[in-house]
């Protein structure tokens, strides 16, 4: 294998600017996309492309919070760690939420890996709807048809679609992007990588998750870094916890969430204990 309006929607115009930008880019109208993504103040100040991407990240952070996906408090993770924040992609439950989620993933994949690939692979279970809504969004935004594929927890032994895979088959020469909600230990990749590899001579272009937790995986580096080191393909996220910390720590918009001093300190303490070595000093 080669590796290479509901209460969940943000009020105001920022979200409209962001998704208008997606559609303008998909049509190949770079100048129009630039205008769509900018507020009047942005146009006047001539902000850089990096700053425009920061605005997109803010929209996604607001979207996670409004959808009750990203929460702050006291949580016990599957690893046993006591965490001051928790992300649950299972809280995306409405059609409008899933549509927006697919658009965010589509934009991130487009910017990180391009669209020259064949299959979106979403590990069961949460990866199944992620791969479906993102494939739809890529088709709608960019006019490119990619196939979705997921693994079954148990192989199906009857019917015309029996086997371990759900959706498209994976064949020799296929180029695959893996899509997940979040990875803490890389366990799902350990389970699904051999499944993908067993289908033939396949190139994995990369992994995209929604949130980089930036904490240690099995060693001293983050789970995403460990995946890249072990399997040889890039692993990226729409946003990182450093993005979340910076944005919510500085957010002064009326009616929007802002991290309290107590929450900030709890997050700093968590990363002092569990933070990945490559991200030390960011909180």
Order of alpha helices (4+ residues) and beta strands (2+ residues): beta-alpha-alpha-alpha-alpha-beta-beta-alpha-beta-alpha-beta-beta-beta-alpha-beta-alpha-beta-alpha-alpha
